[in-house]
Amino acid sequence: MNFLGRWLFRICCGAGGIAGLALALLYFFQENLLYIPRFPGVPPGFWKYPNDFKLEYEDVYLTTDDGVKLHAWLLWRSGWTKEVLKSRPVVMFFQENAGDMSYRLPFLRLLVYRLNVIVFALSYRGYGLSEGRPNQRGLQKDALAGLQYILSRNDLATDKVVLFGRSLGGAVAIHLAAEQQAQIRALIVENTFTAVQDMASRVVPPLSLLIGTGRPCNFLITNKWSNIDMIPRIKVPMLMMVSLQDEMVPSSQMFKLYAAQASPNCELVQFEEARHMDAYDTEPELYWGALARFLTTHVDTPFGAHAHEVL
């Protein structure tokens, strides 16, 4: 072997070693990459509580069928009577992958006050005050336990349950809706991916040759969250919201989900200027208007005189 050949051989071996190491790290640490219950350097415990945002709330504790104890907040507008509480839609909100639910309170406050809904904000296992360690099977059990809890209450409008998921939460909502659509009225999904394998190259770019649609090493992905396979099963009304400047999840993946869905009532709303987390703030009229119309049309929500008041 000549000098050039030896160097090419060494380069190939080195590249193969790096790729092998990356695959090994992805396999063994994918749950640490996918689920981030606490931001690095941030102490445990909630940053804020619902009353800091003028929200009435109830601490809810429930147990999954595999024995994991979970925490959730039931949130509603200050001043509502029991009669009003029983008449309002209940939105099950599924959060993104990083940080606990307290970081979503500014958004959840707007959700409650702008749309006049009750919000059930469940902390996944390992997040917030919930026990356990997060993984796909576990989060699916958490979502089911949360839905069953809502349906067990006689003081809530159990015939007006809406699932709302953002990013990873969209995957949780899609999977729950596909399995339990007879128990829910509608589904809202915002900036969600087609499948975890299609996001691998975003996290580790060199893996794009090995992992992704049609690639040979997809078997290494154990938390698959294959939304592209689940969404065609959903027939309830659906609102899909996509930020065209999303820096985390390529907007093309939301368009693929929209093309794959089979609901007779599905609307796609696009936000020209918004990024992954800020559509509600960047384009508020379009964002909140779309949500209000969707709920009015498909969940029969009568909006009162103060429906758009933000305190």
Secondary structure, DSSP 4 states (H G I P E B T S, - for coil): --HHHHHHHHHHHHHHHHHHHHHHHHHHHHHHHH-BSS-TTPPSS-S--GGGGTEEEEEEEEE-TTS-EEEEEEEEETT--HHHHHHS-EEEEE--SBS-GGGGHHHHHHHHHHHT-EEEEEPPTTSTT--S---HHHHHHHHHHHHHHHHH-SSS-TT-EEEEEETHHHHHHHHHHHHHGGG-SEEEEES--S-GGGTHHHHSGGGGGTSSTT-TTGGG-SS---HHHHGGG--S-EEEEEETT-SSS-HHHHHHHHHH---SSEEEEEESS--SS-HHHHSHHHHHHHHHHHHHHHS-----TTTT---
